[in-house]
């Protein structure tokens, strides 16, 4: 896709990355300059996308920005994600098993907040290969979340 943009560069490219690039970081909130420690193939591919975007930005002077999304949730969300999965199990009165017994933190980001950020970024010029975390900056302990 990036190769096709060399001839007809768009005004701006905003691409999705993921908080998964940080691995199981104990540092919360996690800053954009935090060391990347991918622990699965998904996270590794996101890092490769970021590296490729940086190279294309420099070589072809493209206006590119990457967004590292943190656990996006909301209406029409993926049914395999924690909140919708938990609600579905509760509705069906099924036992819900938590990874790591819920002894970890997650930063959930509501889809409307993501949309607002994307709209604001559409009017910005990206000077560097900017990568921004998109999160609530209010991590929640999973065990507490499911105890409500």
FENVENZI-V100876 format. One record per backbone hydrogen bond with DSSP energy under -1.0 kcal/mol. NH is the residue of the N-H (numbers start at 1). CO is the residue of the C=O. If there is no record, write none. Layout:
# FENVENZI-V100876
nh=(NH/NH)
co=(CO/CO)
This chain:
# FENVENZI-V100876
nh=(6/13/15/17/19/21/22/23/34/37/44/45/46/47/48/49/50/51/52/53/54/55/56/57/58/59/60/64/65/66/67/68/70/73/77/81/85/86/87/88/89/90/91/92/93/94/101/102/103/104/106/109/111/113/114/115/116/117/118/119/120/121/122/123/124/130/132/134/140/142/143/145/146)
co=(3/63/65/67/69/18/19/20/31/21/40/41/42/43/44/45/46/47/48/49/50/51/52/53/54/55/56/62/13/130/15/132/134/109/74/78/81/82/83/84/85/86/87/88/90/89/98/99/100/102/140/71/73/110/110/111/112/113/114/115/116/117/118/120/121/128/66/68/106/104/102/141/142)
